[in-house]
Amino acid sequence: MSKVTVCARFRPLSSSEIRDHGSCVSIHRIDKESFNFKDEKDGDLCFSFDKAFYEDSAQASVYEALALPIVQDAVNAINGTILTYGQTGAGKTYSMEGAGILKCDAERKGLIPRVIEGLFEMINSSHGATAYSVKLSMVEIYMEKVRDLFDMSKDNIQIKESKSQGIILSGVTEIPVLEAAEAMQILSNGIANRAVGETQMNVSSSRSHCVYTFTVQQETPADKRTKTGKLILVDLAGSEKVGKTGAEGRLLDEAKTINKSLSALGNVVNALTCSPQSKLTHIPYRDSKLTRILQDALGGSCRMALLCCCSPSPSNASETLSTLRFGARAQHIKAAPSVILSEDKISRTQESTIQKKDLECERILDMLKDRIGTEEVELLEELLILEGIMFYPAPTEDLKLEYDNVTSKIISSLQKALEELASAADELKKQNKVLETKLAAAENRSFWDKMSDVFSLLSLW
Ligand SMILES: Nc1ncnc2c1ncn2[C@@H]1O[C@H](COP(=O)(O)OP(=O)(O)OP(=O)(O)O)[C@@H](O)[C@H]1O
């Protein structure tokens, strides 16, 4: 078990804050990790994190404390996620990108360019026969839709879950990169596609959560397995009090959606840390796209680091306090990252068998759409992937044609099984007291969770 790394960072006062207030919120530094925050209502509150950074802290020290260990992990095939959290204008994007990805002086470079340089340095200095390859993807969650920032025509990417790979963005563009400069250029193009707007709090406010994924794959000739480490950086959109930011129209809609997803994030963190038996508690990952994408990180199957970005202005004291409280709570999340995530190399024959099976499942799911609804079929597909019955990625169009004459015998047996499933809930409710109790207790749970119960009881698969 390891714990989440949590750091706090106070940005410098902006020129307008200096003009309006002149001074910072009252913070008394105790040591490198702890400080007292003076709250008007609650008095002196002591916060202690893995590190606390102030207006005089260097970007390099934030990278070293927060990201360096996670970059090392990714090269060793351990997944990791780094999040920047905080109210609008608190310095999340500055911490993540610095003063621009491409043309930024060395001192002000943010986490992303440093992560890229660190990653390629580690890969290039590794000796031995291991061959590394790096792929990049970049999406934003805007108005509860996942948009591919490398291909804006993909504006509603589906989030799926697989047993072996965890959370997956279905069909997302992944660009192979060979060196740091190429990676920076590609990410800079993606950043240019992000939704940004001007508010009273920030002239360049992110209106979406941005998710950068670096997939590092390594192959050793002697080994029969390939190992993959995923490094995910998330620049969250900032929470905002809409009265304060002066948001109207589209900006207001965006702010409401952002606030809703951040409160879903808060609920997940609460559910994970509230109960001593949190394993038994339902964790509402599916309440927002953000929490669903972060499920692996929050659920503890990979390392996580959180930077709580805070404004030093007295006018933002209550938001700063709530950011610090979020960080303090997140410290209690427990993680047990898998040391090595590996996949068996599969032969071409195995691959074609898998694709054939996937194709059969897809065909049946298509047939079921009319009968049980598109949303339910999507959930069912997720379940099939999760249960390891279907695999990801889905077969290409060419392969679909190639397998057009797939055996009717297998189709009909699968179809029969799915038909049974469609009526199973009602049938079993009558016959099976255990299921009835389970479903009754699960009144507030999603269709998907209920389907899991049905699956496990049917033992169909
Ligand atoms: N540590 C810092 N040093 C110098 N300037 C900073 C620092 N942090 C933030 N800033 C400046 O403060 C302003 C707001 O920062 P930034 O855009 O990063 O906020 P944000 O939290 O990403 O906001 P939003 O959620 O609205 O996107 C920017 O002009 C940025 O350059």
The ligand as a Tripos MOL2 file, in Angstrom:
@<TRIPOS>MOLECULE
LIG
   31    33     1     0     0
SMALL
NO_CHARGES

@<TRIPOS>ATOM
      1 N1          3.3350   30.1380   -9.5940 N.pl3     1 LIG1
      2 C1          3.0220   31.1490  -10.4180 C.ar      1 LIG1
      3 N2          3.9280   32.0890  -10.7290 N.ar      1 LIG1
      4 C2          3.6330   33.1230  -11.5570 C.ar      1 LIG1
      5 N3          2.4150   33.3000  -12.1270 N.ar      1 LIG1
      6 C3          1.4730   32.3920  -11.8660 C.ar      1 LIG1
      7 C4          1.7180   31.2670  -11.0090 C.ar      1 LIG1
      8 N4          0.5810   30.5550  -10.9430 N.ar      1 LIG1
      9 C5         -0.3260   31.1660  -11.7150 C.ar      1 LIG1
     10 N5          0.2010   32.2610  -12.2580 N.ar      1 LIG1
     11 C6         -0.5150   33.2090  -13.1520 C.3       1 LIG1
     12 O1         -1.8510   33.3540  -12.6460 O.3       1 LIG1
     13 C7         -2.7980   33.3740  -13.7120 C.3       1 LIG1
     14 C8         -3.8560   32.2750  -13.5250 C.3       1 LIG1
     15 O2         -3.1950   31.0240  -13.5740 O.3       1 LIG1
     16 P1         -3.7590   29.7640  -14.3710 P.3       1 LIG1
     17 O3         -4.3220   30.1490  -15.6820 O.co2     1 LIG1
     18 O4         -2.6910   28.7380  -14.3440 O.co2     1 LIG1
     19 O5         -4.9570   29.3710  -13.4180 O.3       1 LIG1
     20 P2         -5.8960   28.0710  -13.4960 P.3       1 LIG1
     21 O6         -5.9600   27.5400  -12.1220 O.co2     1 LIG1
     22 O7         -5.4290   27.1660  -14.5650 O.co2     1 LIG1
     23 O8         -7.2790   28.7400  -13.8640 O.3       1 LIG1
     24 P3         -8.5710   28.1320  -14.6500 P.3       1 LIG1
     25 O9         -9.1440   27.0730  -13.8000 O.co2     1 LIG1
     26 O10        -9.4840   29.3140  -14.7800 O.co2     1 LIG1
     27 O11        -8.0650   27.6450  -15.9770 O.co2     1 LIG1
     28 C9         -2.0080   33.2430  -14.9900 C.3       1 LIG1
     29 O12        -1.7890   34.5050  -15.5240 O.3       1 LIG1
     30 C10        -0.6970   32.6270  -14.5410 C.3       1 LIG1
     31 O13         0.3730   32.9650  -15.3940 O.3       1 LIG1
@<TRIPOS>BOND
     1     1     2 1
     2     2     3 ar
     3     2     7 ar
     4     3     4 ar
     5     4     5 ar
     6     5     6 ar
     7     6     7 ar
     8     6    10 ar
     9     7     8 ar
    10     8     9 ar
    11     9    10 ar
    12    10    11 1
    13    11    12 1
    14    11    30 1
    15    12    13 1
    16    13    14 1
    17    13    28 1
    18    14    15 1
    19    15    16 1
    20    16    17 2
    21    16    18 1
    22    16    19 1
    23    19    20 1
    24    20    21 2
    25    20    22 1
    26    20    23 1
    27    23    24 1
    28    24    25 2
    29    24    26 1
    30    24    27 1
    31    28    29 1
    32    28    30 1
    33    30    31 1
@<TRIPOS>SUBSTRUCTURE
     1 LIG1         1 GROUP 0 **** ****
